[in-house]
């Protein structure tokens, strides 16, 4: 005897809630990480315009 799987509105709603909750957690982690100076600087270093940022830092230290 095989089991029948019920793929109704309830299981879709549960899946949507799980996906929504996961997205919310990821968003909150990103916001907290962005406000953390160490993580923020690493993200900027990895994805930013390093040449321009180094020039700005150099000019700031010269002043």
Backbone atoms as SQL, in Angstrom:
CREATE TABLE atoms (id INTEGER PRIMARY KEY, chain TEXT, resi INTEGER, resn TEXT, atom TEXT, x REAL, y REAL, z REAL);
INSERT INTO atoms VALUES
  (1, 'A', 1, 'UNK', 'N', 0.843, -1.164, 0.000),
  (2, 'A', 1, 'UNK', 'CA', 0.000, 0.000, 0.000),
  (3, 'A', 1, 'UNK', 'C', 0.900, 1.243, 0.000),
  (4, 'A', 2, 'UNK', 'N', 0.613, 2.192, -0.859),
  (5, 'A', 2, 'UNK', 'CA', 1.392, 3.423, -0.913),
  (6, 'A', 2, 'UNK', 'C', 0.621, 4.550, -0.246),
  (7, 'A', 3, 'UNK', 'N', 1.359, 5.504, 0.241),
  (8, 'A', 3, 'UNK', 'CA', 0.731, 6.660, 0.869),
  (9, 'A', 3, 'UNK', 'C', 0.409, 7.694, -0.190),
  (10, 'A', 4, 'UNK', 'N', -0.670, 8.380, 0.020),
  (11, 'A', 4, 'UNK', 'CA', -1.035, 9.475, -0.866),
  (12, 'A', 4, 'UNK', 'C', -0.473, 10.763, -0.280),
  (13, 'A', 5, 'UNK', 'N', 0.125, 11.558, -1.143),
  (14, 'A', 5, 'UNK', 'CA', 0.653, 12.842, -0.704),
  (15, 'A', 5, 'UNK', 'C', -0.387, 13.912, -0.969),
  (16, 'A', 6, 'UNK', 'N', -0.597, 14.728, 0.020),
  (17, 'A', 6, 'UNK', 'CA', -1.561, 15.811, -0.110),
  (18, 'A', 6, 'UNK', 'C', -0.811, 17.097, -0.430),
  (19, 'A', 7, 'UNK', 'N', -1.007, 17.584, -1.632),
  (20, 'A', 7, 'UNK', 'CA', -0.377, 18.827, -2.049),
  (21, 'A', 7, 'UNK', 'C', -1.469, 19.864, -2.248),
  (22, 'A', 8, 'UNK', 'N', -2.024, 20.306, -1.170),
  (23, 'A', 8, 'UNK', 'CA', -3.112, 21.265, -1.246),
  (24, 'A', 8, 'UNK', 'C', -2.674, 22.650, -0.850),
  (25, 'A', 9, 'UNK', 'N', -3.658, 23.460, -0.561),
  (26, 'A', 9, 'UNK', 'CA', -3.390, 24.850, -0.189),
  (27, 'A', 9, 'UNK', 'C', -2.576, 24.947, 1.093),
  (28, 'A', 10, 'UNK', 'N', -2.816, 24.022, 2.023),
  (29, 'A', 10, 'UNK', 'CA', -2.137, 24.096, 3.307),
  (30, 'A', 10, 'UNK', 'C', -0.631, 23.880, 3.152),
  (31, 'A', 11, 'UNK', 'N', -0.214, 22.919, 2.331),
  (32, 'A', 11, 'UNK', 'CA', 1.211, 22.664, 2.182),
  (33, 'A', 11, 'UNK', 'C', 1.871, 23.807, 1.414),
  (34, 'A', 12, 'UNK', 'N', 1.181, 24.407, 0.466),
  (35, 'A', 12, 'UNK', 'CA', 1.738, 25.551, -0.256),
  (36, 'A', 12, 'UNK', 'C', 1.882, 26.748, 0.664),
  (37, 'A', 13, 'UNK', 'N', 0.903, 26.944, 1.519),
  (38, 'A', 13, 'UNK', 'CA', 0.953, 28.052, 2.470),
  (39, 'A', 13, 'UNK', 'C', 2.116, 27.849, 3.437),
  (40, 'A', 14, 'UNK', 'N', 2.302, 26.618, 3.883),
  (41, 'A', 14, 'UNK', 'CA', 3.415, 26.315, 4.791),
  (42, 'A', 14, 'UNK', 'C', 4.756, 26.555, 4.118),
  (43, 'A', 15, 'UNK', 'N', 4.859, 26.165, 2.860),
  (44, 'A', 15, 'UNK', 'CA', 6.098, 26.388, 2.111),
  (45, 'A', 15, 'UNK', 'C', 6.345, 27.881, 1.928),
  (46, 'A', 16, 'UNK', 'N', 5.305, 28.621, 1.612),
  (47, 'A', 16, 'UNK', 'CA', 5.437, 30.070, 1.441),
  (48, 'A', 16, 'UNK', 'C', 5.869, 30.728, 2.750),
  (49, 'A', 17, 'UNK', 'N', 5.323, 30.271, 3.870),
  (50, 'A', 17, 'UNK', 'CA', 5.719, 30.815, 5.174),
  (51, 'A', 17, 'UNK', 'C', 7.179, 30.505, 5.484),
  (52, 'A', 18, 'UNK', 'N', 7.629, 29.291, 5.165),
  (53, 'A', 18, 'UNK', 'CA', 9.019, 28.914, 5.404),
  (54, 'A', 18, 'UNK', 'C', 9.964, 29.756, 4.547),
  (55, 'A', 19, 'UNK', 'N', 9.599, 29.946, 3.285),
  (56, 'A', 19, 'UNK', 'CA', 10.432, 30.750, 2.391),
  (57, 'A', 19, 'UNK', 'C', 10.458, 32.200, 2.875),
  (58, 'A', 20, 'UNK', 'N', 9.312, 32.732, 3.254),
  (59, 'A', 20, 'UNK', 'CA', 9.240, 34.097, 3.756),
  (60, 'A', 20, 'UNK', 'C', 10.059, 34.283, 5.019),
  (61, 'A', 21, 'UNK', 'N', 9.972, 33.343, 5.931),
  (62, 'A', 21, 'UNK', 'CA', 10.730, 33.417, 7.182),
  (63, 'A', 21, 'UNK', 'C', 12.224, 33.341, 6.904),
  (64, 'A', 22, 'UNK', 'N', 12.613, 32.478, 5.982),
  (65, 'A', 22, 'UNK', 'CA', 14.022, 32.356, 5.616),
  (66, 'A', 22, 'UNK', 'C', 14.546, 33.651, 5.008),
  (67, 'A', 23, 'UNK', 'N', 13.758, 34.246, 4.122),
  (68, 'A', 23, 'UNK', 'CA', 14.164, 35.505, 3.496),
  (69, 'A', 23, 'UNK', 'C', 14.283, 36.618, 4.538),
  (70, 'A', 24, 'UNK', 'N', 13.385, 36.642, 5.502),
  (71, 'A', 24, 'UNK', 'CA', 13.427, 37.642, 6.560),
  (72, 'A', 24, 'UNK', 'C', 14.684, 37.489, 7.408),
  (73, 'A', 25, 'UNK', 'N', 15.031, 36.254, 7.752),
  (74, 'A', 25, 'UNK', 'CA', 16.236, 35.994, 8.542),
  (75, 'A', 25, 'UNK', 'C', 17.482, 36.424, 7.761),
  (76, 'A', 26, 'UNK', 'N', 17.535, 36.087, 6.478),
  (77, 'A', 26, 'UNK', 'CA', 18.683, 36.477, 5.654),
  (78, 'A', 26, 'UNK', 'C', 18.785, 38.001, 5.586),
  (79, 'A', 27, 'UNK', 'N', 17.664, 38.670, 5.409),
  (80, 'A', 27, 'UNK', 'CA', 17.657, 40.133, 5.349),
  (81, 'A', 27, 'UNK', 'C', 18.153, 40.743, 6.661),
  (82, 'A', 28, 'UNK', 'N', 17.691, 40.223, 7.778),
  (83, 'A', 28, 'UNK', 'CA', 18.130, 40.738, 9.082),
  (84, 'A', 28, 'UNK', 'C', 19.619, 40.508, 9.298),
  (85, 'A', 29, 'UNK', 'N', 20.117, 39.347, 8.895),
  (86, 'A', 29, 'UNK', 'CA', 21.549, 39.062, 9.034),
  (87, 'A', 29, 'UNK', 'C', 22.359, 40.026, 8.167),
  (88, 'A', 30, 'UNK', 'N', 21.869, 40.310, 6.958),
  (89, 'A', 30, 'UNK', 'CA', 22.561, 41.254, 6.070),
  (90, 'A', 30, 'UNK', 'C', 22.591, 42.655, 6.671),
  (91, 'A', 31, 'UNK', 'N', 21.491, 43.081, 7.250),
  (92, 'A', 31, 'UNK', 'CA', 21.438, 44.417, 7.866),
  (93, 'A', 31, 'UNK', 'C', 22.412, 44.499, 9.038),
  (94, 'A', 32, 'UNK', 'N', 22.425, 43.502, 9.893),
  (95, 'A', 32, 'UNK', 'CA', 23.335, 43.490, 11.037),
  (96, 'A', 32, 'UNK', 'C', 24.782, 43.450, 10.554),
  (97, 'A', 33, 'UNK', 'N', 25.058, 42.637, 9.531),
  (98, 'A', 33, 'UNK', 'CA', 26.420, 42.534, 9.002),
  (99, 'A', 33, 'UNK', 'C', 26.861, 43.850, 8.384),
  (100, 'A', 34, 'UNK', 'N', 25.955, 44.530, 7.682),
  (101, 'A', 34, 'UNK', 'CA', 26.301, 45.789, 7.035),
  (102, 'A', 34, 'UNK', 'C', 26.669, 46.858, 8.064),
  (103, 'A', 35, 'UNK', 'N', 26.038, 46.808, 9.231),
  (104, 'A', 35, 'UNK', 'CA', 26.317, 47.792, 10.275),
  (105, 'A', 35, 'UNK', 'C', 27.586, 47.449, 11.057),
  (106, 'A', 36, 'UNK', 'N', 28.056, 46.220, 10.949),
  (107, 'A', 36, 'UNK', 'CA', 29.292, 45.811, 11.604),
  (108, 'A', 36, 'UNK', 'C', 30.465, 46.343, 10.780),
  (109, 'A', 37, 'UNK', 'N', 31.328, 47.131, 11.388),
  (110, 'A', 37, 'UNK', 'CA', 32.403, 47.811, 10.662),
  (111, 'A', 37, 'UNK', 'C', 33.357, 46.834, 9.976),
  (112, 'A', 38, 'UNK', 'N', 33.715, 45.747, 10.646),
  (113, 'A', 38, 'UNK', 'CA', 34.635, 44.773, 10.065),
  (114, 'A', 38, 'UNK', 'C', 34.042, 44.108, 8.836),
  (115, 'A', 39, 'UNK', 'N', 32.812, 43.645, 8.961),
  (116, 'A', 39, 'UNK', 'CA', 32.161, 42.975, 7.846),
  (117, 'A', 39, 'UNK', 'C', 31.900, 43.961, 6.716),
  (118, 'A', 40, 'UNK', 'N', 31.487, 45.175, 7.070),
  (119, 'A', 40, 'UNK', 'CA', 31.225, 46.206, 6.064),
  (120, 'A', 40, 'UNK', 'C', 32.488, 46.491, 5.252),
  (121, 'A', 41, 'UNK', 'N', 33.622, 46.639, 5.924),
  (122, 'A', 41, 'UNK', 'CA', 34.856, 46.943, 5.205),
  (123, 'A', 41, 'UNK', 'C', 35.280, 45.784, 4.310),
  (124, 'A', 42, 'UNK', 'N', 35.052, 44.568, 4.754),
  (125, 'A', 42, 'UNK', 'CA', 35.397, 43.411, 3.908),
  (126, 'A', 42, 'UNK', 'C', 34.491, 43.322, 2.687),
  (127, 'A', 43, 'UNK', 'N', 33.205, 43.626, 2.866),
  (128, 'A', 43, 'UNK', 'CA', 32.294, 43.619, 1.720),
  (129, 'A', 43, 'UNK', 'C', 32.672, 44.698, 0.714),
  (130, 'A', 44, 'UNK', 'N', 32.979, 45.885, 1.214),
  (131, 'A', 44, 'UNK', 'CA', 33.372, 46.978, 0.326),
  (132, 'A', 44, 'UNK', 'C', 34.665, 46.619, -0.388),
  (133, 'A', 45, 'UNK', 'N', 35.599, 46.014, 0.336),
  (134, 'A', 45, 'UNK', 'CA', 36.873, 45.619, -0.259),
  (135, 'A', 45, 'UNK', 'C', 36.669, 44.566, -1.352),
  (136, 'A', 46, 'UNK', 'N', 35.762, 43.640, -1.103),
  (137, 'A', 46, 'UNK', 'CA', 35.543, 42.557, -2.064),
  (138, 'A', 46, 'UNK', 'C', 34.770, 43.019, -3.292),
  (139, 'A', 47, 'UNK', 'N', 33.812, 43.925, -3.111),
  (140, 'A', 47, 'UNK', 'CA', 32.929, 44.283, -4.217),
  (141, 'A', 47, 'UNK', 'C', 33.045, 45.733, -4.657),
  (142, 'A', 48, 'UNK', 'N', 33.836, 46.525, -3.955),
  (143, 'A', 48, 'UNK', 'CA', 33.907, 47.951, -4.245),
  (144, 'A', 48, 'UNK', 'C', 35.003, 48.296, -5.243),
  (145, 'A', 49, 'UNK', 'N', 35.128, 49.568, -5.510),
  (146, 'A', 49, 'UNK', 'CA', 36.157, 50.106, -6.387),
  (147, 'A', 49, 'UNK', 'C', 37.389, 50.372, -5.518),
  (148, 'A', 50, 'UNK', 'N', 38.268, 49.378, -5.414),
  (149, 'A', 50, 'UNK', 'CA', 39.392, 49.461, -4.485),
  (150, 'A', 50, 'UNK', 'C', 40.351, 50.601, -4.819),
  (151, 'A', 51, 'UNK', 'N', 40.596, 50.837, -6.092),
  (152, 'A', 51, 'UNK', 'CA', 41.518, 51.899, -6.469),
  (153, 'A', 51, 'UNK', 'C', 41.022, 53.263, -5.991),
  (154, 'A', 52, 'UNK', 'N', 39.747, 53.516, -6.188),
  (155, 'A', 52, 'UNK', 'CA', 39.171, 54.794, -5.754),
  (156, 'A', 52, 'UNK', 'C', 39.187, 54.897, -4.229),
  (157, 'A', 53, 'UNK', 'N', 38.844, 53.807, -3.545),
  (158, 'A', 53, 'UNK', 'CA', 38.827, 53.819, -2.085),
  (159, 'A', 53, 'UNK', 'C', 40.225, 54.037, -1.508),
  (160, 'A', 54, 'UNK', 'N', 41.227, 53.437, -2.118),
  (161, 'A', 54, 'UNK', 'CA', 42.595, 53.630, -1.645),
  (162, 'A', 54, 'UNK', 'C', 43.047, 55.075, -1.861),
  (163, 'A', 55, 'UNK', 'N', 42.653, 55.665, -2.981),
  (164, 'A', 55, 'UNK', 'CA', 42.993, 57.063, -3.261),
  (165, 'A', 55, 'UNK', 'C', 42.352, 57.986, -2.224),
  (166, 'A', 56, 'UNK', 'N', 41.093, 57.744, -1.902),
  (167, 'A', 56, 'UNK', 'CA', 40.399, 58.550, -0.898),
  (168, 'A', 56, 'UNK', 'C', 41.096, 58.414, 0.456),
  (169, 'A', 57, 'UNK', 'N', 41.446, 57.191, 0.840),
  (170, 'A', 57, 'UNK', 'CA', 42.124, 56.962, 2.116),
  (171, 'A', 57, 'UNK', 'C', 43.492, 57.636, 2.126),
  (172, 'A', 58, 'UNK', 'N', 44.231, 57.552, 1.023),
  (173, 'A', 58, 'UNK', 'CA', 45.538, 58.186, 0.919),
  (174, 'A', 58, 'UNK', 'C', 45.417, 59.702, 1.077),
  (175, 'A', 59, 'UNK', 'N', 44.452, 60.281, 0.371),
  (176, 'A', 59, 'UNK', 'CA', 44.243, 61.735, 0.462),
  (177, 'A', 59, 'UNK', 'C', 43.849, 62.154, 1.879),
  (178, 'A', 60, 'UNK', 'N', 43.048, 61.319, 2.526),
  (179, 'A', 60, 'UNK', 'CA', 42.611, 61.633, 3.895),
  (180, 'A', 60, 'UNK', 'C', 43.793, 61.582, 4.853),
  (181, 'A', 61, 'UNK', 'N', 44.695, 60.623, 4.686),
  (182, 'A', 61, 'UNK', 'CA', 45.851, 60.513, 5.564),
  (183, 'A', 61, 'UNK', 'C', 46.870, 61.625, 5.307),
  (184, 'A', 62, 'UNK', 'N', 46.960, 62.092, 4.076),
  (185, 'A', 62, 'UNK', 'CA', 47.871, 63.194, 3.749),
  (186, 'A', 62, 'UNK', 'C', 47.411, 64.514, 4.360),
  (187, 'A', 63, 'UNK', 'N', 46.119, 64.668, 4.488),
  (188, 'A', 63, 'UNK', 'CA', 45.566, 65.943, 4.983),
  (189, 'A', 63, 'UNK', 'C', 45.785, 66.189, 6.454);
